């Protein structure tokens, strides 16, 4: 009876046990498998996000009414930090999912409903991304993709693709891609941001 009880309990928690073992092993080999140097695009993204630090939600998000943000930015910055500091690709991915869940919650809070899609999420992600000024986000996304691979579900795969899309968008952002900003204003504010 006791043996059967133990087997049942282990089966119930097997996935959780496997995840903990995976996280432990990945944290032990992290320094050997994570790229020592950031990718060139990581540096470009970071520099561009510093240049864009003056931007506000209205520069990314086109909305007829004022958004209520609550603690969204605080949560988003926490998730970006954890994506960078966690050593397990699974934990990095969990925090990326947490970031997207925060975006969905923000959209629902502001009346977008459950129908809000990628077109609604990306502008908010772009804004949070710039404010987070992630140091090695491209490296982290690549790391997740290599070591999670086929184990990620469709939703996680879509979110990873959106994050990579945001990386490319921010790295190559032109003044015309911001809402209500002239080229002259863009250049002036970016120069001021770099000097600070």
Wavefront OBJ file of the C-alpha trace (Angstrom):
o trace
v 0.000 0.000 0.000
v 2.739 2.465 0.974
v 4.749 1.636 -2.130
v 1.708 2.299 -4.349
v 1.031 5.566 -2.531
v 4.629 6.702 -3.088
v 4.456 5.759 -6.783
v 1.213 7.720 -7.191
v 2.696 10.786 -5.482
v 5.822 10.645 -7.642
v 3.708 10.310 -10.818
v 1.627 13.324 -9.760
v 4.731 15.450 -9.348
v 6.929 13.904 -12.049
v 6.745 16.893 -14.422
v 7.588 19.261 -11.571
v 10.522 17.054 -10.512
v 11.826 16.870 -14.096
v 11.578 20.677 -14.434
v 13.538 21.196 -11.195
v 16.247 18.759 -12.313
v 16.407 20.470 -15.725
v 16.699 23.927 -14.102
v 19.423 22.672 -11.754
v 21.472 21.092 -14.563
v 21.098 24.149 -16.812
v 22.177 26.491 -14.018
v 25.314 24.359 -13.485
v 26.337 24.379 -17.153
v 25.071 27.901 -17.945
v 28.522 29.528 -17.975
v 29.741 26.942 -20.475
v 26.824 27.194 -22.923
v 25.644 30.815 -22.733
v 27.569 33.075 -25.156
v 30.393 34.895 -23.364
v 30.117 37.977 -25.539
v 26.863 39.679 -26.534
v 25.822 39.500 -30.166
v 26.436 42.670 -32.188
v 22.655 43.143 -32.397
v 22.455 43.073 -28.557
v 24.690 46.144 -28.414
v 22.729 47.862 -31.177
v 19.423 47.185 -29.387
v 20.744 48.449 -26.055
v 22.204 51.628 -27.574
v 18.992 52.319 -29.468
v 16.848 51.788 -26.351
v 19.037 54.289 -24.468
v 18.600 56.773 -27.330
v 14.817 56.209 -27.138
v 14.558 56.524 -23.344
v 12.652 59.820 -23.735
v 9.718 58.150 -25.483
v 6.293 57.770 -23.906
v 3.454 55.292 -24.511
v 1.768 57.727 -26.927
v 4.757 57.392 -29.273
v 4.124 53.648 -29.702
v 0.453 53.062 -28.878
v -2.270 54.521 -31.049
v -5.410 54.766 -28.948
v -8.419 57.043 -28.929
v -8.553 56.998 -25.152
v -6.018 57.287 -22.370
v -4.627 53.963 -21.155
v -4.503 53.169 -17.435
v -1.125 51.544 -16.803
v -1.186 50.860 -13.066
v 1.907 48.852 -12.140
v 2.411 47.454 -15.640
v 5.799 49.051 -16.267
v 7.152 47.901 -12.895
v 6.040 44.342 -13.665
v 7.409 44.485 -17.221
v 10.819 45.719 -16.039
v 10.923 42.901 -13.471
v 10.189 40.298 -16.161
v 12.833 41.726 -18.522
v 15.369 41.592 -15.688
v 14.481 37.971 -14.891
v 14.731 36.986 -18.562
v 18.326 38.193 -18.374
v 19.322 36.874 -14.931
v 17.721 33.419 -14.856
v 20.107 30.671 -15.930
v 17.589 28.064 -17.051
v 16.139 28.592 -20.540
v 12.835 27.243 -19.200
v 12.780 29.924 -16.462
v 13.756 32.619 -18.986
v 10.822 31.510 -21.151
v 8.471 31.478 -18.139
v 9.351 35.118 -17.470
v 8.791 36.002 -21.115
v 5.346 34.399 -20.834
v 4.801 36.421 -17.635
v 5.633 39.607 -19.551
v 3.090 38.774 -22.250
v 0.486 37.884 -19.635
v 1.027 41.362 -18.138
v 0.469 42.915 -21.561
v -2.745 40.921 -22.054
v -3.932 41.942 -18.574
v -3.177 45.603 -19.369
v -5.180 45.363 -22.582
v -8.102 43.724 -20.773
v -7.920 46.361 -18.036
v -8.277 48.982 -20.740
v -11.255 47.325 -22.410
v -9.567 45.465 -25.263
v -11.141 42.186 -24.229
v -9.869 38.716 -24.964
v -9.853 39.430 -28.710
v -6.700 41.560 -28.383
v -4.086 40.146 -30.716
v -0.508 40.661 -31.771
v -1.257 44.065 -33.322
v -2.505 45.253 -29.925
v 0.331 43.644 -27.958
v 3.369 44.692 -30.021
v 3.129 48.476 -29.449
v 2.952 47.895 -25.682
v 5.845 45.432 -25.857
v 7.866 47.965 -27.878
v 7.292 50.647 -25.242
v 8.156 48.354 -22.300
v 11.189 47.071 -24.200
v 12.610 50.579 -24.633
v 12.038 51.377 -20.963
v 13.701 48.110 -19.860
v 16.824 48.757 -21.965
v 17.683 45.041 -22.028
v 21.399 44.314 -22.265
v 21.383 40.926 -23.993
v 17.841 40.256 -25.128
v 18.825 38.824 -28.526
v 21.303 36.470 -26.825
v 18.598 35.391 -24.381
v 16.022 34.762 -27.108
v 18.558 32.744 -29.102
v 19.506 30.789 -25.970
v 15.854 30.002 -25.253
v 15.258 28.940 -28.838
v 18.279 26.601 -28.905
v 17.719 24.914 -25.537
v 13.905 24.821 -25.427
v 13.387 24.169 -29.120
v 10.427 21.925 -29.852
v 9.463 21.716 -26.165
v 7.855 25.150 -26.272
v 4.164 25.264 -27.025
v 2.643 27.235 -29.916
v 1.801 30.245 -27.742
v 5.345 30.401 -26.311
v 6.757 30.092 -29.838
v 4.584 33.006 -30.975
v 5.688 35.106 -28.012
v 9.347 34.366 -28.709
v 8.786 35.382 -32.342
v 7.130 38.634 -31.164
v 10.092 39.358 -28.885
v 12.529 38.823 -31.767
v 10.327 41.056 -33.938
v 10.508 43.773 -31.288
v 14.305 43.366 -31.143
v 14.506 44.024 -34.894
v 11.982 46.867 -34.739
v 13.845 48.719 -31.967
v 17.299 48.081 -33.453
v 16.297 49.668 -36.778
v 13.621 52.140 -35.621
v 13.213 55.210 -37.813
v 11.615 58.513 -36.689
v 8.617 57.889 -38.948
v 7.779 54.727 -36.971
v 7.005 56.728 -33.819
v 3.615 58.400 -33.510
v 3.587 62.207 -33.522
v 7.362 62.751 -33.701
v 9.187 64.708 -36.393
v 12.631 63.695 -37.632
v 14.151 66.851 -36.105
v 12.513 66.221 -32.721
v 13.589 62.568 -32.858
v 17.241 63.426 -33.537
v 17.311 66.173 -30.901
v 15.755 64.053 -28.141
v 17.890 61.024 -28.970
v 21.049 63.149 -28.774
v 19.945 64.573 -25.418
v 19.188 61.085 -24.093
v 22.665 59.825 -25.013
v 24.309 62.777 -23.208
v 22.508 62.049 -19.928
l 1 2 3 4 5 6 7 8 9 10 11 12 13 14 15 16 17 18 19 20 21 22 23 24 25 26 27 28 29 30 31 32 33 34 35 36 37 38 39 40 41 42 43 44 45 46 47 48 49 50 51 52 53 54 55 56 57 58 59 60 61 62 63 64 65 66 67 68 69 70 71 72 73 74 75 76 77 78 79 80 81 82 83 84 85 86 87 88 89 90 91 92 93 94 95 96 97 98 99 100 101 102 103 104 105 106 107 108 109 110 111 112 113 114 115 116 117 118 119 120 121 122 123 124 125 126 127 128 129 130 131 132 133 134 135 136 137 138 139 140 141 142 143 144 145 146 147 148 149 150 151 152 153 154 155 156 157 158 159 160 161 162 163 164 165 166 167 168 169 170 171 172 173 174 175 176 177 178 179 180 181 182 183 184 185 186 187 188 189 190 191 192 193 194 195 196
